[in-house]
Amino acid sequence: MPLFDYSLLLTGKYHDMLIAGLLLSLQLLAAALVLALPIALVVALLRLSPFAPLRWLGFAYVESIRNIPLLAHMLFWYFGAPELLPEGIKQWLYAGHIEAYSAVIALALYTAAFMAEDIRSGIRAIPSVQFEAGRAMGFSYLATMRRVVLPQALRVTIPPLISQTLSLWKNTSIATVIGVAELMYQAGQVESATFRSFESFAFASAAYLTVSLAITGLATWYHHRYPVRTI
């Protein structure tokens, strides 16, 4: 038996399984990110709302989500939440891809709690006179945020959001615990079928590292292309 079987990773059924797992992991990343960003923006605005009940709502979301492990979120959305749905919807979910849906929801809600704090920090970095000027021009609270504050906050918010995207990418691996056939799940399946542990998990590790470095490179490029300005 060769010390390292390259053919296992380059061609054949097991190669296809690993590639399929990588593609599904990337799909989880994309879907969760698309959902997390608008949720994070809404929660950040709630946290900065002039109305106390809305601030407390945003605070409750951030603290309750961030202080529960992602693994618990995964298990809740897969095992617990579907049981609260009407029988027809529950059967439809179980007949489809409930594992992937549950993983995307858990990843999106969990990531949004962290992103919301980054967005809130970016907004608070903008001098308050900018907000006051917008209100003096007759804009509403939301219009002032959208037209005056958020465009300026974007420059300082993008880098930490890219960092959260990196964390989200690595967190997709936790979806394996609920049976999502993502990269780690497929690596485990290949290892069980071939007993080639090193090759299987070397492929998974290299794939995670490659995508992580690409995201890190994007953050570095953005930092040099759009340096944070001192206000």
Disulfide bonds with the S-S distance in Angstrom:
none
